Amino acid sequence: MTGHGAPGPAVPLPLVSIILPFYNEEACVEQVLIDLRATLQKAGLRFEIIAVQNGSWDRTAEILTQLSSLYSEVRVVDIPVNKGFGFGVLQGAAASKGDVVGWMPGDGQVPAISVPQVLSEMARTASDIGKTCRINRNDGWIRSLASRVMNTFARVMLGVSTRDVDGTPKLFRREVLQALRLRSNDSFVDMEALVKARRLGLKVCEVDVPSQPRVGGRSKVRVLETSVEFIGNVLRARFARSDPWGLRETGRQRTRSGEGRHS
């Protein structure tokens, strides 16, 4: 029997799963993973890194295999053929074990320290979802302009109240991520998550972070193609009868369960 004043059993820290999709990132994958692992260790977190080999044809898969053999916190999910950023995220989420699950890109443009910063803000504000908002861009004026246009368009069309739809890391309590039932195989996965969160009345917090230059290699994003795809998805979500993401079902889900935990 525990004596009066004696400490009880230690409560284990929650496990945090960070998903990083890598697509032909041989030039930066090693540094990105090593930096993230060191940062999470320094923050005292219990974590796993789900490194998604997202259909690469360069040495990314080989490097990930080597790193996973060196570091027990790194687990690799192998996707033979690239089917999109969202597909990589969803496959990584399915393999994750964390109490908190989230994703960020594998190019090093998001500071690793943003993960513990977002976790801290989630705890401080009792939020269901935490994300970042980039206060600058390091990928050229064309992408910066395209991002501003798409974010404004998304706010007007779908009512998402954020300055940076694609800001990552996006972190979710596990039960929240499961409730969202994400389906997007492309980069619309970020928008889908925020639209569904709004319709379920979930609380989302944001942390402002600087954007960094890529650690190495070149961006795989085709600005025009991605912008057209994004705008098309927003218009489809807003006006089309078809609902491939289950957005309308999410709204009905909230109606059946009341007005959500948060306004």
MITITOR-971782 format. One line per field, with one value per residue: x, y, z of N, C-alpha, C, O in turn; residue in one letter. Coordinates in steps of 0.05 Angstrom, whole numbers, plus 5000, padded with zeros to 4 digits. Layout:
# MITITOR-971782
n.xx: (X  ...)
n.yy: (Y  ...)
n.zz: (Z  ...)
ca.xx: (X  ...)
ca.yy: (Y  ...)
ca.zz: (Z  ...)
c.xx: (X  ...)
c.yy: (Y  ...)
c.zz: (Z  ...)
o.xx: (X  ...)
o.yy: (Y  ...)
o.zz: (Z  ...)
r: (A  ...)
# end
This chain:
# MITITOR-971782
n.xx: (5017  5011  5046  5026  5030  5068  5094  5052  5046  5084  5058  5055  5085  5047  5048  5076  5064  5096  5087  5123  5122  5163  5186  5228  5273  5328  5369  5359  5335  5362  5385  5338  5309  5346  5352  5299  5290  5330  5311  5261  5276  5306  5266  5242  5202  5161  5163  5150  5174  5144  5167  5150  5162  5148  5137  5186  5240  5293  5350  5322  5292  5331  5363  5327  5318  5369  5371  5327  5346  5385  5361  5313  5266  5249  5206  5191  5146  5131  5115  5104  5090  5080  5022  5005  5010  4972  4957  5003  5006  4959  4969  5013  4989  4955  4991  5011  5020  5011  4986  4978  4976  5006  5026  5079  5117  5172  5216  5245  5231  5198  5210  5238  5230  5180  5144  5144  5128  5076  5050  5054  5022  4973  4963  4961  4916  4877  4863  4836  4862  4924  4965  5011  5025  5053  5097  5128  5154  5198  5204  5200  5169  5126  5103  5090  5052  5012  4998  4974  4930  4902  4891  4858  4815  4797  4779  4736  4702  4695  4695  4737  4776  4834  4899  4934  4925  4955  4993  5039  5072  5011  4975  4938  4894  4889  4837  4809  4830  4815  4760  4753  4759  4791  4801  4828  4875  4910  4942  4900  4887  4900  4864  4816  4818  4814  4765  4729  4740  4720  4665  4653  4657  4706  4763  4815  4882  4935  5004  5050  5103  5170  5186  5233  5289  5293  5324  5354  5359  5304  5240  5181  5133  5088  5070  5027  4996  4983  4955  4910  4887  4875  4839  4799  4783  4763  4719  4689  4679  4647  4603  4589  4548  4568  4606  4663  4696  4666  4645  4594  4570  4600  4580  4528  4540  4556  4508  4478  4504  4499  4521  4576  4639  4663  4653)
n.yy: (4976  5044  5094  5152  5211  5191  5186  5168  5118  5132  5171  5153  5188  5215  5182  5208  5211  5226  5238  5235  5244  5223  5239  5225  5249  5245  5280  5307  5276  5248  5288  5316  5277  5264  5314  5324  5280  5290  5339  5326  5290  5323  5355  5322  5286  5228  5190  5171  5166  5165  5148  5157  5125  5149  5127  5137  5140  5149  5148  5150  5109  5071  5101  5112  5060  5049  5088  5073  5026  5044  5078  5069  5096  5109  5089  5056  5065  5035  5054  5032  5059  5126  5158  5207  5262  5262  5209  5185  5207  5186  5131  5130  5147  5104  5066  5086  5092  5129  5171  5222  5245  5266  5304  5327  5359  5327  5358  5393  5447  5464  5483  5437  5446  5465  5424  5408  5459  5466  5424  5441  5487  5464  5436  5479  5508  5470  5444  5408  5400  5420  5467  5499  5566  5595  5649  5672  5659  5615  5599  5627  5682  5670  5621  5640  5680  5649  5617  5654  5670  5621  5609  5652  5644  5595  5608  5642  5608  5561  5574  5567  5587  5606  5631  5601  5547  5501  5498  5465  5428  5390  5370  5320  5297  5228  5203  5244  5250  5201  5207  5245  5218  5219  5225  5244  5236  5270  5335  5362  5342  5371  5415  5386  5364  5410  5433  5392  5391  5442  5434  5396  5423  5427  5447  5487  5504  5552  5563  5612  5606  5611  5600  5556  5552  5498  5438  5409  5387  5393  5425  5387  5407  5430  5491  5515  5471  5448  5491  5496  5446  5449  5493  5472  5429  5456  5484  5441  5417  5457  5465  5420  5361  5311  5281  5266  5267  5262  5306  5328  5288  5292  5340  5324  5286  5318  5343  5301  5288  5332  5400  5396  5396  5445  5514)
n.zz: (5000  4984  5019  5058  5022  4988  4922  4867  4815  4756  4704  4638  4583  4528  4465  4407  4339  4280  4214  4154  4088  4035  3972  3923  3950  3960  3969  4016  4055  4096  4130  4145  4175  4216  4241  4258  4293  4333  4353  4374  4413  4447  4465  4500  4486  4476  4420  4352  4285  4225  4167  4103  4045  3988  3934  3909  3860  3864  3909  3957  3983  3996  4032  4073  4092  4114  4155  4187  4208  4241  4278  4326  4331  4281  4231  4170  4118  4059  3994  3932  3883  3868  3891  3905  3953  3995  3996  4014  4066  4089  4088  4121  4168  4178  4194  4240  4312  4351  4405  4393  4328  4268  4210  4166  4114  4078  4065  4095  4100  4139  4205  4251  4306  4309  4318  4376  4393  4372  4397  4450  4448  4436  4483  4519  4502  4502  4453  4397  4349  4323  4288  4243  4221  4168  4168  4130  4064  4030  3978  3931  3895  3862  3880  3931  3919  3894  3937  3972  3942  3937  3991  4006  3971  3989  4041  4029  3998  4029  4082  4117  4170  4168  4156  4129  4098  4085  4125  4164  4218  4221  4275  4309  4359  4369  4367  4345  4293  4272  4272  4232  4184  4136  4065  4020  3968  3946  3952  3975  4023  4068  4067  4068  4120  4152  4137  4152  4206  4221  4210  4247  4293  4320  4359  4337  4340  4326  4309  4296  4250  4222  4153  4122  4077  4029  4051  4015  3946  3898  3893  3883  3869  3822  3806  3775  3760  3810  3833  3800  3808  3863  3865  3833  3866  3910  3888  3872  3922  3943  3907  3875  3864  3875  3927  3943  3987  4033  4059  4067  4096  4142  4162  4174  4212  4255  4267  4284  4331  4364  4375  4373  4409  4414  4399)
ca.xx: (5000  5027  5044  5015  5049  5087  5085  5040  5060  5089  5040  5071  5080  5034  5064  5071  5071  5100  5088  5137  5123  5187  5184  5253  5285  5353  5388  5354  5321  5378  5387  5312  5303  5364  5345  5274  5294  5345  5294  5240  5290  5314  5241  5233  5178  5160  5154  5158  5174  5135  5179  5136  5175  5124  5140  5211  5257  5321  5361  5307  5284  5356  5372  5307  5324  5392  5364  5310  5363  5402  5345  5289  5242  5242  5194  5187  5123  5140  5094  5119  5083  5069  4994  4998  5018  4952  4958  5025  4998  4939  4983  5029  4970  4945  5013  5020  5011  5011  4962  4976  4985  5006  5044  5094  5132  5199  5237  5260  5224  5185  5229  5231  5221  5151  5128  5139  5114  5048  5041  5051  4999  4949  4958  4954  4889  4859  4854  4834  4880  4944  4979  5027  5019  5079  5098  5143  5158  5225  5203  5196  5145  5104  5089  5078  5027  4993  4988  4956  4905  4887  4881  4835  4794  4787  4764  4711  4685  4689  4693  4759  4788  4862  4915  4953  4912  4975  5012  5045  5058  4984  4975  4911  4890  4884  4809  4799  4838  4798  4733  4753  4756  4803  4801  4843  4900  4928  4949  4875  4883  4901  4839  4795  4819  4804  4736  4714  4743  4701  4638  4649  4660  4730  4779  4840  4900  4956  5029  5065  5131  5183  5192  5262  5296  5295  5350  5369  5341  5286  5212  5166  5107  5083  5052  5002  4980  4973  4935  4886  4876  4865  4815  4778  4773  4747  4694  4674  4669  4627  4580  4582  4531  4584  4620  4683  4710  4648  4642  4567  4566  4612  4561  4506  4551  4555  4480  4468  4517  4497  4536  4605  4650  4672  4640)
ca.yy: (5000  5068  5110  5179  5230  5178  5190  5146  5109  5153  5170  5153  5209  5207  5177  5226  5200  5246  5226  5250  5231  5230  5232  5232  5268  5234  5302  5319  5258  5241  5311  5322  5258  5267  5339  5320  5261  5304  5360  5313  5279  5346  5365  5303  5273  5200  5194  5154  5180  5148  5158  5145  5124  5154  5121  5149  5123  5155  5132  5155  5084  5060  5117  5107  5034  5051  5104  5058  5006  5058  5092  5053  5113  5113  5066  5062  5054  5035  5056  5028  5078  5150  5164  5233  5269  5254  5180  5179  5215  5167  5105  5133  5148  5077  5051  5100  5082  5150  5183  5246  5238  5289  5303  5350  5351  5317  5374  5410  5475  5469  5478  5414  5455  5472  5402  5413  5485  5462  5407  5458  5504  5447  5431  5504  5517  5447  5442  5381  5400  5442  5470  5523  5586  5606  5679  5679  5637  5614  5584  5644  5699  5657  5603  5657  5693  5628  5608  5675  5669  5597  5611  5671  5630  5574  5621  5652  5587  5539  5584  5558  5611  5605  5645  5582  5520  5480  5500  5440  5403  5388  5349  5313  5275  5205  5199  5265  5242  5178  5218  5260  5199  5233  5209  5257  5225  5292  5356  5372  5329  5392  5429  5368  5362  5435  5436  5373  5401  5464  5424  5381  5442  5422  5470  5487  5526  5557  5575  5625  5596  5619  5580  5554  5542  5469  5427  5400  5379  5412  5421  5371  5420  5445  5512  5519  5446  5446  5512  5489  5423  5459  5509  5453  5414  5475  5488  5415  5414  5477  5465  5395  5342  5289  5288  5244  5270  5257  5331  5332  5268  5303  5359  5309  5273  5337  5348  5278  5287  5358  5421  5393  5404  5473  5531)
ca.zz: (5000  4982  5043  5055  5010  4969  4894  4854  4791  4736  4681  4613  4564  4504  4442  4385  4313  4260  4187  4134  4061  4019  3944  3910  3968  3969  3976  4042  4073  4120  4148  4156  4196  4239  4255  4272  4315  4354  4364  4390  4437  4464  4477  4520  4477  4468  4393  4329  4260  4204  4142  4081  4019  3972  3906  3898  3843  3870  3932  3981  3997  4008  4055  4094  4103  4131  4178  4205  4221  4261  4298  4331  4329  4253  4218  4142  4102  4031  3974  3907  3862  3880  3886  3916  3980  4014  3998  4032  4093  4099  4093  4145  4191  4184  4206  4265  4338  4370  4417  4377  4302  4250  4187  4156  4090  4083  4051  4114  4100  4165  4227  4269  4332  4308  4329  4405  4396  4367  4419  4474  4444  4438  4512  4532  4494  4501  4426  4384  4327  4324  4263  4241  4200  4159  4168  4107  4045  4019  3953  3908  3895  3847  3899  3952  3909  3890  3963  3982  3926  3944  4018  4006  3957  4007  4062  4018  3988  4048  4109  4135  4181  4172  4135  4116  4098  4083  4146  4179  4222  4231  4295  4317  4378  4352  4363  4327  4266  4263  4268  4208  4162  4113  4041  3998  3960  3937  3972  3986  4049  4088  4066  4077  4149  4165  4131  4169  4234  4225  4210  4271  4316  4334  4365  4323  4348  4306  4318  4274  4247  4197  4133  4117  4050  4028  4060  3991  3925  3885  3898  3863  3865  3798  3817  3760  3762  3837  3838  3785  3822  3888  3860  3824  3889  3927  3874  3874  3949  3949  3890  3861  3877  3885  3952  3946  4013  4055  4074  4076  4117  4166  4173  4186  4236  4277  4274  4300  4357  4377  4362  4376  4435  4414  4379)
c.xx: (5018  5023  5034  5037  5068  5076  5073  5056  5062  5069  5057  5064  5064  5053  5056  5081  5073  5104  5103  5137  5148  5184  5209  5267  5313  5373  5383  5342  5336  5379  5360  5305  5320  5358  5319  5277  5309  5328  5273  5252  5296  5289  5230  5208  5182  5148  5162  5156  5167  5145  5166  5153  5153  5128  5165  5226  5287  5331  5346  5301  5309  5365  5353  5312  5348  5386  5346  5325  5380  5385  5318  5264  5233  5231  5187  5162  5130  5116  5108  5115  5070  5040  4985  5007  4998  4952  4980  5019  4979  4951  5000  5012  4960  4966  5021  5007  5007  4984  4957  4989  4985  5026  5057  5109  5160  5221  5252  5252  5208  5204  5220  5220  5192  5134  5123  5124  5084  5036  5036  5027  4973  4943  4949  4925  4869  4846  4853  4855  4899  4958  4996  5015  5045  5078  5115  5145  5186  5226  5194  5170  5121  5088  5076  5052  5005  4981  4968  4929  4889  4876  4857  4811  4781  4770  4737  4692  4677  4690  4714  4774  4817  4876  4932  4941  4933  4996  5015  5069  5028  4983  4946  4912  4880  4854  4797  4806  4821  4770  4731  4750  4766  4805  4819  4870  4920  4932  4924  4870  4884  4875  4816  4794  4807  4774  4720  4716  4723  4672  4632  4651  4684  4747  4807  4857  4922  4980  5043  5094  5144  5186  5222  5266  5298  5323  5367  5349  5323  5257  5199  5139  5107  5062  5026  4984  4968  4952  4909  4872  4862  4839  4792  4766  4755  4720  4676  4663  4646  4601  4571  4564  4547  4600  4641  4697  4692  4643  4614  4560  4577  4593  4538  4514  4550  4527  4470  4480  4516  4515  4566  4614  4658  4656  4661)
c.yy: (5025  5085  5138  5197  5218  5182  5165  5138  5131  5149  5172  5177  5199  5202  5195  5213  5223  5232  5245  5235  5242  5221  5243  5254  5258  5256  5312  5300  5252  5264  5317  5303  5260  5292  5336  5302  5275  5325  5348  5301  5301  5357  5346  5288  5243  5200  5171  5171  5160  5160  5143  5147  5125  5151  5132  5129  5130  5138  5136  5129  5071  5075  5113  5080  5035  5066  5088  5036  5018  5069  5078  5069  5116  5087  5074  5049  5057  5035  5054  5049  5102  5155  5190  5237  5258  5224  5171  5185  5194  5139  5107  5134  5120  5060  5063  5087  5104  5158  5210  5239  5262  5285  5329  5341  5342  5333  5393  5439  5483  5464  5455  5423  5462  5449  5405  5439  5481  5444  5423  5476  5488  5442  5456  5512  5494  5443  5413  5378  5424  5443  5495  5542  5599  5636  5689  5655  5639  5599  5601  5659  5686  5639  5619  5669  5672  5618  5628  5673  5645  5598  5630  5658  5610  5586  5630  5629  5567  5548  5576  5583  5607  5620  5626  5554  5498  5481  5474  5445  5408  5364  5345  5293  5251  5201  5220  5258  5220  5188  5233  5243  5211  5214  5220  5243  5246  5312  5369  5361  5350  5407  5411  5366  5387  5440  5417  5381  5423  5453  5407  5398  5437  5447  5467  5510  5528  5569  5587  5614  5608  5595  5580  5546  5511  5461  5419  5392  5401  5405  5405  5384  5435  5466  5514  5494  5443  5466  5505  5466  5431  5474  5491  5438  5431  5479  5463  5411  5433  5473  5439  5377  5319  5299  5266  5245  5264  5282  5335  5312  5278  5323  5345  5295  5292  5342  5326  5278  5313  5378  5419  5402  5433  5489  5545)
c.zz: (5000  5007  5036  5043  4990  4941  4883  4829  4770  4713  4656  4596  4540  4481  4419  4359  4293  4233  4168  4108  4046  3990  3929  3925  3978  3979  4004  4063  4099  4140  4161  4179  4220  4255  4271  4296  4339  4368  4383  4416  4456  4479  4498  4512  4473  4440  4375  4304  4238  4177  4119  4055  3998  3942  3893  3880  3846  3894  3958  3997  4010  4033  4078  4107  4122  4157  4198  4219  4243  4284  4302  4329  4301  4241  4189  4132  4073  4012  3947  3886  3875  3871  3898  3945  4000  4018  4017  4061  4104  4105  4118  4170  4199  4198  4234  4290  4358  4382  4404  4350  4284  4228  4181  4132  4096  4070  4070  4115  4125  4187  4245  4296  4332  4319  4359  4410  4392  4389  4445  4472  4446  4467  4526  4527  4493  4474  4416  4363  4330  4297  4264  4220  4193  4156  4145  4089  4034  3992  3929  3909  3881  3866  3922  3944  3905  3916  3975  3968  3934  3972  4020  3993  3975  4030  4053  4011  4010  4077  4128  4144  4188  4150  4120  4118  4100  4105  4162  4198  4230  4250  4305  4340  4362  4346  4345  4298  4255  4257  4242  4183  4136  4089  4018  3993  3951  3959  3985  4014  4071  4090  4076  4107  4162  4160  4149  4198  4240  4227  4234  4296  4332  4338  4352  4332  4327  4320  4294  4274  4222  4178  4128  4088  4052  4037  4036  3970  3914  3892  3876  3856  3839  3804  3802  3763  3789  3843  3824  3799  3847  3884  3850  3847  3906  3914  3875  3901  3955  3933  3878  3878  3889  3909  3958  3973  4037  4071  4084  4098  4143  4179  4187  4212  4260  4286  4291  4328  4373  4362  4366  4403  4437  4394  4363)
o.xx: (5038  5001  5034  5059  5083  5052  5082  5077  5044  5065  5072  5041  5067  5074  5032  5104  5053  5123  5095  5152  5153  5179  5211  5274  5320  5390  5401  5340  5325  5374  5359  5295  5311  5358  5318  5266  5301  5329  5268  5240  5292  5291  5210  5193  5204  5126  5180  5139  5181  5134  5170  5157  5141  5122  5166  5224  5304  5320  5355  5306  5307  5372  5362  5309  5347  5395  5350  5316  5388  5395  5302  5242  5210  5244  5179  5157  5136  5099  5123  5134  5051  5034  4961  5011  5006  4948  4977  5026  4982  4943  5002  5019  4957  4959  5036  4987  4999  4963  4934  5012  4966  5040  5048  5115  5171  5242  5270  5265  5206  5215  5196  5204  5180  5111  5100  5109  5068  5014  5016  5012  4953  4919  4931  4911  4846  4822  4869  4865  4891  4963  4994  4999  5058  5060  5116  5140  5196  5247  5183  5151  5098  5063  5055  5033  4982  4957  4948  4908  4864  4854  4837  4789  4756  4750  4717  4668  4654  4685  4711  4784  4824  4866  4944  4947  4929  5016  4995  5084  5022  4990  4932  4929  4864  4846  4777  4789  4813  4757  4709  4740  4752  4810  4825  4886  4944  4927  4926  4851  4870  4865  4799  4773  4793  4761  4700  4697  4710  4657  4609  4647  4684  4745  4820  4848  4928  4978  5047  5107  5129  5189  5234  5248  5303  5343  5391  5325  5327  5250  5205  5124  5125  5038  5004  4960  4944  4932  4888  4847  4840  4819  4769  4742  4735  4699  4652  4640  4628  4579  4547  4565  4540  4606  4637  4709  4701  4638  4610  4545  4566  4591  4529  4499  4543  4521  4455  4467  4530  4522  4580  4599  4659  4647  4654)
o.yy: (5026  5091  5147  5199  5232  5181  5143  5149  5147  5127  5192  5185  5175  5215  5197  5206  5237  5216  5268  5215  5266  5197  5267  5275  5263  5250  5325  5307  5252  5260  5324  5312  5259  5291  5345  5308  5273  5328  5358  5301  5298  5366  5352  5278  5234  5209  5154  5189  5141  5179  5119  5169  5104  5169  5137  5105  5119  5117  5128  5128  5062  5062  5112  5078  5023  5058  5091  5027  5005  5070  5075  5058  5126  5066  5097  5025  5079  5017  5072  5057  5100  5154  5196  5217  5247  5214  5153  5169  5185  5126  5088  5122  5114  5042  5050  5074  5098  5154  5219  5229  5278  5265  5351  5317  5349  5322  5407  5455  5507  5441  5453  5409  5465  5454  5406  5442  5492  5449  5419  5480  5498  5443  5455  5523  5499  5440  5396  5356  5446  5422  5511  5534  5612  5647  5714  5633  5660  5588  5591  5651  5692  5640  5612  5669  5676  5613  5620  5675  5647  5588  5624  5660  5607  5575  5627  5630  5558  5532  5577  5598  5604  5622  5633  5539  5478  5466  5463  5464  5427  5342  5365  5275  5255  5195  5215  5261  5220  5178  5235  5252  5213  5190  5205  5239  5241  5306  5385  5369  5347  5413  5420  5367  5384  5449  5425  5378  5423  5462  5404  5388  5442  5466  5447  5533  5509  5584  5573  5613  5614  5572  5601  5535  5500  5474  5422  5389  5424  5382  5409  5374  5452  5459  5514  5497  5436  5460  5508  5465  5422  5469  5495  5434  5422  5478  5465  5403  5427  5477  5435  5377  5308  5323  5250  5225  5263  5281  5344  5319  5272  5324  5354  5292  5284  5344  5330  5269  5317  5373  5439  5414  5445  5478  5561)
o.zz: (5015  5015  5013  5054  4977  4936  4888  4824  4767  4704  4652  4593  4533  4479  4412  4357  4288  4230  4166  4105  4046  3986  3924  3914  4001  3995  4016  4086  4120  4164  4185  4200  4243  4279  4294  4318  4362  4392  4405  4437  4480  4501  4511  4529  4468  4436  4381  4302  4234  4167  4115  4045  3992  3926  3869  3883  3832  3898  3979  4021  4033  4053  4101  4132  4144  4178  4222  4241  4262  4307  4283  4325  4296  4242  4184  4136  4063  4013  3940  3872  3891  3848  3900  3959  4020  4040  4033  4079  4127  4124  4133  4191  4222  4213  4248  4288  4381  4370  4403  4350  4284  4226  4189  4129  4118  4065  4061  4129  4131  4189  4252  4307  4354  4327  4368  4429  4408  4397  4458  4491  4456  4475  4543  4544  4486  4471  4426  4358  4338  4284  4283  4203  4209  4143  4140  4097  4029  3985  3910  3922  3889  3867  3932  3959  3913  3918  3986  3981  3938  3977  4034  4003  3975  4037  4067  4017  4010  4095  4152  4128  4212  4127  4099  4137  4114  4104  4171  4194  4244  4242  4309  4341  4344  4323  4331  4280  4232  4238  4230  4162  4116  4092  3999  4012  3948  3982  4003  4027  4091  4112  4092  4120  4182  4178  4161  4213  4261  4244  4242  4319  4356  4322  4357  4333  4312  4339  4274  4294  4203  4187  4128  4075  4073  4032  4037  3976  3921  3896  3852  3840  3834  3808  3814  3768  3792  3856  3837  3802  3854  3897  3858  3848  3916  3928  3879  3904  3971  3943  3872  3902  3910  3912  3977  3981  4060  4095  4106  4116  4164  4203  4208  4231  4282  4310  4310  4347  4393  4339  4363  4419  4459  4374  4345)
r: (M  T  G  H  G  A  P  G  P  A  V  P  L  P  L  V  S  I  I  L  P  F  Y  N  E  E  A  C  V  E  Q  V  L  I  D  L  R  A  T  L  Q  K  A  G  L  R  F  E  I  I  A  V  Q  N  G  S  W  D  R  T  A  E  I  L  T  Q  L  S  S  L  Y  S  E  V  R  V  V  D  I  P  V  N  K  G  F  G  F  G  V  L  Q  G  A  A  A  S  K  G  D  V  V  G  W  M  P  G  D  G  Q  V  P  A  I  S  V  P  Q  V  L  S  E  M  A  R  T  A  S  D  I  G  K  T  C  R  I  N  R  N  D  G  W  I  R  S  L  A  S  R  V  M  N  T  F  A  R  V  M  L  G  V  S  T  R  D  V  D  G  T  P  K  L  F  R  R  E  V  L  Q  A  L  R  L  R  S  N  D  S  F  V  D  M  E  A  L  V  K  A  R  R  L  G  L  K  V  C  E  V  D  V  P  S  Q  P  R  V  G  G  R  S  K  V  R  V  L  E  T  S  V  E  F  I  G  N  V  L  R  A  R  F  A  R  S  D  P  W  G  L  R  E  T  G  R  Q  R  T  R  S  G  E  G  R  H  S)
# end
